[in-house]
Amino acid sequence: MANDNQLQVISTVFSHKGHIPPQYTCEGENINPALIVRNFPDNTRTLALIVEDPDAPNGTFDHWVVWNIPPNEAIAERSNPGINGTNSFGKTGYGGPCPPSGVHRYFFRVFALDAELNLKAGSGKNELLDAMKGHVLATGEIMGLYQKHKHAVSK
């Protein structure tokens, strides 16, 4: 994809390839981090966001699937912008990083779309990807790392 079709995705709480603070994970408040999206094309009508962990033991794990996000404002911390789909936890909304072991990568992928998607709330990532076909004007991502803190657990 050409550079002029590249969205800039920034988090106010972690840098690209930086560590995601625990409050945004299953070990903390499990709230979404704030994201700022810049450099979208003029004819952008909505944004879609997919947060996924490709390092999960059973294949890519979806942490957040959301679409029809207004493109003219930041995605605020602890927010529910747009319409939420079902994540791999079987819930709608954001589900924070919670890797079983080791350091995992979490990709926050943003898509600028030329249309509002007519997709039922609770749809999954594959349905969202199908609905976006032919509507993606630009993409961008930020990747954060997370590893659970070692807790002494007596069993």
Backbone bond lengths (Angstrom), bond angles and torsions (degrees), N, CA, C in turn:
res aa  C-N    CA-C-N  psi(-1)  N-CA   C-N-CA  omega(-1)  CA-C   N-CA-C  phi
1 M - - - 1.459 - - 1.532 108.97 -
2 A 1.286 117.81 137.65 1.466 122.19 -178.10 1.527 110.63 -68.29
3 N 1.331 115.09 152.04 1.464 120.87 -178.12 1.512 113.31 -60.23
4 D 1.348 117.34 -30.71 1.459 119.04 -179.32 1.530 111.32 -71.86
5 N 1.328 117.20 -9.33 1.465 120.87 175.81 1.523 110.89 -107.68
6 Q 1.334 115.77 28.58 1.454 120.87 -177.61 1.524 110.11 -108.63
7 L 1.318 115.72 121.55 1.454 120.30 175.14 1.528 108.79 -79.43
8 Q 1.304 115.46 149.15 1.456 120.51 173.21 1.528 106.68 -100.45
9 V 1.323 116.59 120.89 1.458 121.91 -179.69 1.521 107.75 -115.57
10 I 1.328 115.43 123.04 1.460 121.80 -175.85 1.526 108.54 -126.63
11 S 1.318 116.01 139.32 1.453 120.13 170.76 1.522 107.58 -107.92
12 T 1.316 116.14 144.61 1.460 120.28 178.41 1.526 111.32 -84.13
13 V 1.351 117.81 -5.34 1.464 120.33 -175.94 1.526 115.35 -120.85
14 F 1.335 118.07 -10.56 1.467 119.99 173.44 1.524 108.67 -151.67
15 S 1.334 115.02 151.62 1.456 120.50 179.65 1.526 109.20 -92.88
16 H 1.329 116.33 165.27 1.465 120.80 176.79 1.532 108.19 -58.67
17 K 1.309 116.50 126.47 1.462 124.50 -176.82 1.527 112.25 70.52
18 G 1.348 116.14 13.97 1.462 120.87 177.09 1.519 110.73 -93.60
19 H 1.317 115.07 176.68 1.466 120.14 -178.15 1.533 111.12 -88.35
20 I 1.315 115.07 133.59 1.464 121.97 178.59 1.537 107.67 -77.16
21 P 1.333 118.45 127.03 1.465 120.35 178.85 1.534 111.86 -61.78
22 P 1.346 117.48 144.29 1.465 122.02 -175.25 1.530 115.29 -55.86
23 Q 1.332 119.36 -28.60 1.470 119.29 -177.27 1.532 112.03 -62.81
24 Y 1.343 117.99 -18.45 1.468 122.05 -179.29 1.527 111.73 -95.60
25 T 1.338 116.46 13.41 1.460 122.00 -175.39 1.522 110.63 -124.53
26 C 1.344 115.71 179.04 1.459 121.43 178.59 1.526 111.59 -66.39
27 E 1.317 117.61 -14.97 1.471 120.72 178.74 1.530 111.86 -89.46
28 G 1.331 116.19 -5.80 1.456 120.68 -179.36 1.516 110.56 -123.89
29 E 1.330 115.85 -133.78 1.467 121.16 -178.53 1.527 112.93 -82.31
30 N 1.345 116.69 -11.56 1.465 122.03 179.07 1.538 111.03 58.44
31 I 1.332 115.97 42.46 1.467 121.81 178.30 1.523 108.82 -108.15
32 N 1.335 115.76 155.16 1.461 118.66 179.52 1.528 110.82 -74.55
33 P 1.338 116.34 143.69 1.464 119.71 173.95 1.526 109.87 -75.45
34 A 1.320 115.78 154.90 1.465 120.59 175.42 1.525 109.28 -69.87
35 L 1.327 116.07 141.97 1.463 121.73 177.71 1.520 108.83 -131.35
36 I 1.314 114.91 141.59 1.458 121.40 175.07 1.523 106.77 -117.15
37 V 1.330 116.54 129.51 1.458 121.61 179.91 1.519 107.53 -115.11
38 R 1.321 115.70 128.73 1.463 121.09 -179.48 1.522 110.28 -130.03
39 N 1.319 114.77 166.19 1.464 122.08 171.71 1.523 112.90 72.88
40 F 1.360 116.89 30.05 1.464 115.95 178.45 1.529 109.97 -86.81
41 P 1.333 115.49 150.81 1.464 120.32 -179.50 1.524 111.80 -59.89
42 D 1.338 116.06 153.30 1.463 122.25 -177.56 1.524 113.14 -58.01
43 N 1.331 117.34 -34.40 1.470 119.67 -176.58 1.526 112.73 -89.12
44 T 1.339 117.48 20.57 1.458 121.61 176.06 1.524 109.31 -70.74
45 R 1.332 116.25 124.14 1.476 120.98 178.02 1.522 111.11 -97.29
46 T 1.348 116.33 -41.78 1.457 121.61 -178.69 1.529 110.08 -145.14
47 L 1.323 114.51 167.40 1.467 121.01 173.56 1.525 108.71 -118.67
48 A 1.318 115.24 152.98 1.465 121.84 170.60 1.519 106.72 -124.11
49 L 1.319 116.46 151.63 1.458 121.68 -177.83 1.518 109.11 -137.37
50 I 1.323 115.16 131.86 1.456 121.69 174.44 1.518 106.88 -127.21
51 V 1.329 116.44 126.10 1.463 121.68 175.86 1.518 106.50 -112.33
52 E 1.349 115.69 122.55 1.456 118.32 -176.24 1.521 112.25 -141.82
53 D 1.324 114.32 155.10 1.462 124.41 178.99 1.522 107.72 -116.06
54 P 1.362 117.41 104.58 1.462 119.08 -179.63 1.534 112.93 -78.38
55 D 1.333 116.99 -5.81 1.465 120.67 -176.58 1.526 113.18 -95.41
56 A 1.319 117.54 4.67 1.468 121.44 -180.00 1.525 109.91 -62.75
57 P 1.341 117.43 146.02 1.465 120.82 -175.46 1.521 115.10 -59.11
58 N 1.341 117.85 -32.08 1.468 120.44 -177.53 1.518 113.12 -105.41
59 G 1.323 117.42 28.40 1.461 121.35 -178.70 1.518 110.55 100.20
60 T 1.320 116.51 177.42 1.468 122.05 -175.14 1.527 111.36 -55.01
61 F 1.330 114.63 130.35 1.474 122.39 -178.99 1.515 107.74 -109.27
62 D 1.340 116.77 124.86 1.464 122.01 -178.45 1.522 110.20 -89.15
63 H 1.332 116.42 123.97 1.466 121.62 -178.55 1.522 113.04 -100.17
64 W 1.330 116.89 -24.44 1.469 119.64 179.45 1.511 108.02 -159.23
65 V 1.325 116.45 131.02 1.463 124.11 177.68 1.523 105.38 -131.20
66 V 1.339 117.12 113.19 1.468 120.17 -175.94 1.525 109.28 -146.87
67 W 1.339 116.37 144.17 1.461 121.11 -178.73 1.523 110.22 -142.28
68 N 1.347 115.06 175.07 1.476 123.91 -176.63 1.533 111.14 57.75
69 I 1.331 115.15 40.39 1.463 122.30 175.81 1.530 107.62 -82.72
70 P 1.343 118.79 131.40 1.470 119.81 176.69 1.538 109.85 -61.22
71 P 1.337 117.97 131.69 1.463 120.00 -175.60 1.524 115.04 -80.01
72 N 1.324 118.11 -9.03 1.462 119.41 -171.48 1.517 114.18 -97.08
73 E 1.337 118.06 9.99 1.453 119.26 178.55 1.523 109.93 -141.48
74 A 1.331 115.70 155.58 1.462 120.35 179.09 1.521 109.67 -67.25
75 I 1.316 115.99 155.11 1.458 121.53 173.09 1.530 105.08 -86.33
76 A 1.312 115.74 107.80 1.459 120.65 -173.11 1.524 112.02 -73.83
77 E 1.330 115.00 153.58 1.454 120.81 173.23 1.527 108.65 -59.85
78 R 1.324 115.45 145.01 1.466 121.95 176.86 1.536 110.81 57.14
79 S 1.340 115.98 41.77 1.469 118.75 -177.58 1.526 110.74 -120.21
80 N 1.306 114.70 169.29 1.453 122.02 177.89 1.523 107.91 -133.35
81 P 1.338 116.93 70.33 1.466 118.99 -177.19 1.521 110.74 -73.72
82 G 1.295 117.10 150.54 1.455 119.96 173.65 1.519 113.81 66.62
83 I 1.329 115.34 -151.92 1.463 123.39 -178.66 1.522 107.92 -111.69
84 N 1.317 116.40 127.69 1.460 121.28 -176.59 1.517 112.49 -92.75
85 G 1.331 113.80 137.68 1.448 121.72 174.00 1.521 109.57 -99.32
86 T 1.322 115.48 -179.45 1.457 121.53 -178.95 1.526 110.24 -86.65
87 N 1.334 115.21 130.23 1.467 120.26 178.56 1.534 109.62 -92.89
88 S 1.316 116.61 -177.98 1.469 120.42 -177.57 1.525 113.14 -72.71
89 F 1.337 117.40 -10.04 1.467 120.79 173.18 1.531 110.20 -79.04
90 G 1.359 116.13 -8.09 1.457 121.17 -177.58 1.521 112.74 83.15
91 K 1.338 115.87 17.47 1.468 121.34 -178.80 1.526 109.31 -124.25
92 T 1.334 115.84 165.01 1.461 119.57 172.94 1.526 107.97 -96.77
93 G 1.327 115.18 156.39 1.454 120.02 -178.63 1.520 111.85 92.73
94 Y 1.312 114.65 -170.87 1.460 122.19 -175.71 1.518 111.47 -81.90
95 G 1.307 115.96 135.24 1.463 122.94 171.37 1.511 106.94 -126.31
96 G 1.307 117.55 116.00 1.463 122.06 -172.40 1.515 114.52 -70.52
97 P 1.335 114.77 166.28 1.464 120.94 176.64 1.525 111.34 -54.19
98 C 1.332 115.62 140.53 1.466 121.78 -178.40 1.525 108.56 -158.37
99 P 1.347 117.48 56.48 1.469 119.45 -173.52 1.528 112.10 -66.36
100 P 1.336 117.48 140.47 1.460 120.70 -179.79 1.535 112.28 -66.51
101 S 1.331 116.86 -32.76 1.463 120.42 178.26 1.525 109.24 -163.30
102 G 1.317 115.71 153.39 1.458 121.11 176.01 1.521 113.58 72.26
103 V 1.334 113.79 -178.28 1.464 121.41 178.64 1.517 108.46 -89.87
104 H 1.324 116.84 129.21 1.460 121.66 176.67 1.520 109.67 -114.09
105 R 1.341 114.73 155.29 1.467 121.67 176.95 1.525 108.14 -100.46
106 Y 1.343 115.63 137.15 1.453 121.96 179.34 1.517 108.40 -121.83
107 F 1.337 115.86 113.95 1.458 121.82 -177.77 1.517 109.52 -96.91
108 F 1.333 116.19 121.88 1.461 123.41 174.62 1.528 105.18 -99.56
109 R 1.344 116.47 97.75 1.471 121.74 -175.03 1.525 109.44 -100.99
110 V 1.328 114.79 126.27 1.462 120.75 -179.03 1.528 108.72 -113.70
111 F 1.328 115.67 139.06 1.461 122.84 -179.71 1.527 108.72 -122.99
112 A 1.332 117.34 126.36 1.467 121.89 172.82 1.524 106.73 -88.43
113 L 1.339 116.04 127.38 1.463 121.27 -175.94 1.520 111.02 -118.98
114 D 1.330 115.31 150.06 1.470 120.45 -179.52 1.525 111.91 -91.68
115 A 1.337 116.99 10.87 1.463 120.29 -176.71 1.526 110.34 -151.45
116 E 1.325 114.20 159.93 1.458 120.00 168.98 1.520 105.41 -86.43
117 L 1.328 117.42 132.37 1.454 120.43 -176.51 1.524 111.10 -85.65
118 N 1.329 114.61 134.51 1.457 121.08 176.98 1.523 107.08 -95.12
119 L 1.326 114.80 75.56 1.458 121.61 -175.09 1.521 108.12 -126.78
120 K 1.311 116.71 134.71 1.463 122.63 -175.98 1.528 110.61 -66.85
121 A 1.335 117.45 135.15 1.463 122.15 174.85 1.521 108.95 -54.11
122 G 1.313 116.57 139.85 1.455 121.13 -179.26 1.518 113.91 90.74
123 S 1.340 117.70 -2.54 1.463 120.48 176.69 1.532 109.13 -63.90
124 G 1.305 116.70 158.40 1.462 121.17 -178.50 1.519 112.94 -91.67
125 K 1.325 115.28 177.17 1.461 121.18 -178.39 1.525 112.25 -59.34
126 N 1.321 118.08 -42.43 1.469 119.68 -178.14 1.521 111.77 -64.46
127 E 1.335 117.07 -37.33 1.467 120.59 176.81 1.529 110.33 -66.42
128 L 1.337 116.37 -37.84 1.461 120.04 177.02 1.531 110.51 -65.16
129 L 1.321 117.01 -45.69 1.471 120.07 179.31 1.522 110.79 -59.78
130 D 1.325 117.50 -40.72 1.475 120.86 177.33 1.531 110.78 -63.55
131 A 1.334 116.61 -44.14 1.467 120.80 -178.10 1.527 111.84 -65.97
132 M 1.329 117.05 -28.04 1.474 121.07 -178.42 1.524 113.35 -79.64
133 K 1.331 117.48 -16.62 1.470 120.76 -176.95 1.523 110.59 -53.08
134 G 1.336 116.00 128.46 1.453 121.92 179.03 1.520 113.87 82.98
135 H 1.333 118.22 -1.09 1.465 121.49 -177.43 1.533 113.82 -117.14
136 V 1.342 117.99 -5.94 1.464 120.84 -175.57 1.533 110.09 -79.97
137 L 1.329 115.20 118.66 1.464 121.45 178.71 1.527 111.74 -93.90
138 A 1.326 116.46 -32.89 1.459 121.50 -177.67 1.522 108.73 -162.46
139 T 1.325 115.83 157.14 1.462 121.28 177.55 1.520 109.38 -135.68
140 G 1.307 115.59 160.97 1.457 121.53 174.73 1.507 108.59 -164.01
141 E 1.324 115.94 162.91 1.453 118.51 -179.61 1.516 111.52 -154.19
142 I 1.310 113.54 159.66 1.453 121.96 169.11 1.525 104.92 -131.68
143 M 1.325 115.80 141.40 1.457 120.18 -178.13 1.520 108.44 -119.16
144 G 1.330 115.14 129.39 1.460 120.92 175.96 1.515 110.53 -118.02
145 L 1.316 115.53 156.25 1.463 121.95 -179.37 1.523 109.80 -109.35
146 Y 1.341 114.86 149.57 1.459 117.77 174.01 1.523 109.79 -152.69
147 Q 1.326 114.25 140.11 1.458 123.16 172.46 1.513 106.85 -135.15
148 K 1.331 115.79 133.64 1.457 118.52 179.46 1.529 109.29 -60.97
149 H 1.313 115.22 145.85 1.451 120.43 175.97 1.525 108.02 -74.67
150 K 1.300 115.73 142.11 1.464 120.20 -178.17 1.530 108.67 -73.66
151 H 1.330 115.70 120.87 1.458 120.66 177.09 1.526 108.22 -112.81
152 A 1.301 116.36 136.74 1.455 120.00 174.59 1.526 107.41 -77.00
153 V 1.307 115.72 114.10 1.465 120.07 -178.19 1.526 108.14 -117.61
154 S 1.304 116.64 123.84 1.459 119.03 177.18 1.523 109.23 -99.43
155 K 1.305 116.33 130.57 1.473 120.34 -178.73 1.507 109.46 -126.51
